[in-house]
Amino acid sequence: WQNWDISKSRAMDTLSAQATPAAIVAAAVRLGCRSVAFTYNDPVIFHEYARDVAAACRAKGIRTVAVSAGYVSEAARAEVFASYDAVNIDLKAFTEGFYRKRAGGHLQPVLDTLRWLATQDIWVEITTLIIPGLNDSPAEVRDLAEWVLEHMGPDVPLHFSAFHPDYKLTDVPRT
């Protein structure tokens, strides 16, 4: 729900023609960037482009970060995440009901991706947007944190972001 206006942009359709992998790397070098992040639209949906940009970045010593919903099949995980030095998974909630009703998906595939990432040589972080009344119960937050500790370890950063009313959730108060 946050950044919905950016994620719905059609500018990506034409931007990639101008933002070639070489152009992205050149801009990153010129600006002194140590990393390039793929975010707002899940890089899973433009995997080939992100992979090519990541390869160009690596050739110049620039690291890459994917911000993803983690909804990646077992068969595709190795290929999808091989391009990145770090991944931040947007764990939307810790209940199947939330995923089914609000995200139109399922929780288990995201947990499977997180478990798999924990076994790889890649930096992993998790971010959960706390939405009042929808995924903010003390029990759910505790269960989420305990799951991360048990299945990923104590060194995986878990971030909680504050919700603000926007897009289809204008009737929900701020976190």
C-alpha positions in Angstrom: 0.0 0.0 0.0 2.9 2.3 0.5 4.4 3.6 -2.8 1.4 2.4 -4.8 1.6 5.3 -7.2 5.2 4.5 -8.1 4.6 0.8 -8.4 1.7 1.3 -10.8 3.8 3.6 -13.1 4.0 2.8 -16.8 7.2 4.7 -17.0 9.1 1.4 -16.5 7.9 0.4 -20.0 10.0 3.1 -21.6 12.6 3.7 -19.0 14.5 0.5 -19.6 15.2 1.6 -23.1 17.1 4.6 -21.8 18.4 3.0 -18.6 20.5 0.3 -20.1 22.8 -1.7 -17.8 25.8 0.3 -19.0 23.9 3.6 -18.3 22.9 2.5 -14.8 26.5 1.5 -14.0 27.9 4.7 -15.5 25.5 6.8 -13.3 26.3 4.8 -10.2 30.1 5.2 -10.8 29.6 9.0 -11.6 27.6 9.5 -8.4 29.9 7.3 -6.2 27.2 4.8 -5.4 28.3 1.6 -3.7 25.1 -0.2 -4.5 22.1 -0.3 -6.8 18.7 -1.4 -5.5 15.9 -2.9 -7.5 12.7 -1.8 -5.7 9.1 -0.4 -5.9 8.3 -3.0 -8.6 9.5 -6.5 -7.5 12.5 -7.3 -9.6 11.1 -10.8 -10.1 8.8 -9.3 -12.8 11.7 -7.8 -14.7 14.2 -10.5 -13.9 16.2 -10.5 -17.1 16.7 -6.8 -17.1 17.7 -6.8 -13.4 20.0 -9.7 -13.9 21.8 -7.8 -16.7 22.0 -4.6 -14.7 23.4 -6.6 -11.7 26.0 -8.3 -13.9 27.2 -4.9 -15.2 27.3 -3.6 -11.6 29.3 -6.5 -10.4 31.8 -6.0 -13.2 32.5 -2.5 -11.7 32.5 -3.6 -8.1 29.0 -2.2 -7.4 26.8 -4.3 -5.2 23.1 -5.0 -5.9 20.1 -5.3 -3.7 16.7 -6.8 -4.5 13.6 -5.7 -2.6 11.1 -8.5 -3.2 7.8 -9.9 -1.9 9.6 -13.2 -1.9 6.9 -14.9 -4.0 9.3 -17.0 -6.0 8.9 -20.7 -6.9 11.4 -23.2 -5.7 12.5 -23.9 -9.2 13.3 -20.2 -9.9 14.9 -19.2 -6.6 18.5 -20.0 -7.5 18.3 -18.2 -10.8 16.4 -15.2 -9.5 18.5 -14.5 -6.5 21.9 -15.4 -7.9 22.3 -11.9 -9.3 22.1 -10.0 -6.0 24.4 -9.4 -3.1 21.6 -8.6 -0.7 17.8 -9.2 -0.6 15.2 -7.5 1.5 12.0 -9.5 1.6 8.7 -7.6 2.2 6.9 -10.0 4.6 3.5 -8.5 4.4 2.1 -10.2 7.5 2.4 -13.5 9.4 -1.0 -15.0 8.7 -2.4 -16.9 5.8 -5.7 -14.9 6.1 -3.9 -11.6 5.5 -2.0 -13.0 2.5 -5.1 -14.5 1.0 -7.4 -11.5 1.6 -5.1 -8.5 1.3 -2.2 -9.7 -0.9 -4.0 -12.2 -3.1 -1.5 -14.9 -2.4 -0.3 -17.3 0.3 2.2 -16.9 3.2 3.9 -20.3 2.8 5.7 -19.6 -0.5 7.2 -16.5 1.1 8.3 -18.4 4.2 9.8 -21.1 1.9 11.8 -18.4 0.0 13.0 -16.9 3.3 14.1 -20.3 4.6 16.0 -21.0 1.3 17.6 -17.5 1.4 18.9 -18.2 4.9 21.0 -21.1 3.4 22.6 -19.0 0.7 25.6 -16.7 0.7 23.5 -13.6 0.4 22.7 -10.8 2.9 19.0 -11.1 3.9 16.8 -8.6 5.7 13.0 -8.7 6.2 10.6 -5.7 6.3 7.0 -5.8 7.6 4.7 -2.8 7.2 2.7 -2.7 10.4 -1.0 -1.9 9.5 -3.2 -1.2 12.5 -5.9 -3.7 13.0 -4.7 -5.9 10.1 -1.3 -7.3 11.1 -0.3 -5.6 14.3 -1.5 -7.9 17.1 1.2 -8.6 19.7 0.7 -12.3 19.1 1.3 -12.0 15.3 4.3 -9.8 15.7 5.8 -12.1 18.4 5.1 -15.2 16.2 6.8 -13.5 13.2 9.9 -12.6 15.2 10.1 -16.1 16.8 9.8 -17.7 13.3 12.7 -15.5 12.0 14.8 -16.4 15.0 14.1 -20.1 14.7 14.3 -20.5 10.9 16.7 -17.8 9.9 18.8 -17.1 12.9 19.5 -14.2 15.3 21.5 -12.1 12.8 18.8 -11.5 10.2 17.6 -7.9 10.5 13.8 -7.6 10.9 12.5 -4.1 10.2 9.0 -2.8 11.0 7.7 0.1 8.9 5.0 2.5 9.9 1.8 2.5 7.8 0.1 5.7 6.6 -3.3 5.7 5.0 -3.2 5.7 1.2 -4.6 4.1 -1.9 -7.1 1.4 -1.0 -6.5 1.7 2.8 -7.5 5.3 3.5 -9.8 4.2 6.3 -7.0 2.7 8.4 -5.2 4.9 10.9 -1.5 5.5 10.9 0.7 3.1 12.8 
